């Protein structure tokens, strides 16, 4: 993830980034072969969709994420990759939220518990179970969970405390976009269970204005909400692109 983001930030051509990723992963995935839809190519697709091939309306969000990676210390990069992946692949956030909800009730999480809750929502599909297992493995690899003594059981690591206002406001935008919404109560974002590996209690109505794509407003007597702002220029670019596609 970090290497992909670095190459995108440097402005390297798409073909060069994909080729470099294939070389980097040659000894890690699909070792000894080059299957068209093997694990290596699937991993590269995920990496490129997260940081390179993003829709026009998400480019300002993506670009700020790249800038955060360049400015923040390496130990905070996992938070940036986490939020970016939630936006690119909302199911990643669904698995995180499911695990976060379980961890709110208990100290240890078993894979069958996660699978059962996801299947209740998305149906008895093997693709759901397989994707969930891979995402759980990602959480382990990223150091946000650790394996327990019992087979198929996992423990959380200590939450990473986040206080950087720009990072927190950017992650708040990710939470809204990942849920296909345009607004959320600030309190809901602060308590978002999909952010279970992080302490984001510093998110507030005073930190969110660090993101110009967010607008904080009051609803009711004392409830603060945050919504995505409407960017006329970005809307115009997206609309023009859509017209060109439809018109051939």
Buried (B, 14 or more C-beta within 10 A) or exposed (E): BEBBBBBBBEEBEEEEBBEBBBEBBEEEBBEEEEEEEEBBBBBBBBBBEBBBBBEBBBEBBBEBBBBBBEEBEEEBBBBBBBBBBBBBBBBBBBBBBBBBBBBEEEEBBBBEBBBEBBBEEBEEEEEBBEBBBBBBEBBEEBEBBEEBEEEBBBEBBEBBEBEBBBBBBBBBBBBBBBBEEEEBBBBEBBBBBBBBBBEBEBBBBEBBEBBEBBBBEEEEEEEBBBBBEEBEEBEEBBEEEEEEEEEE
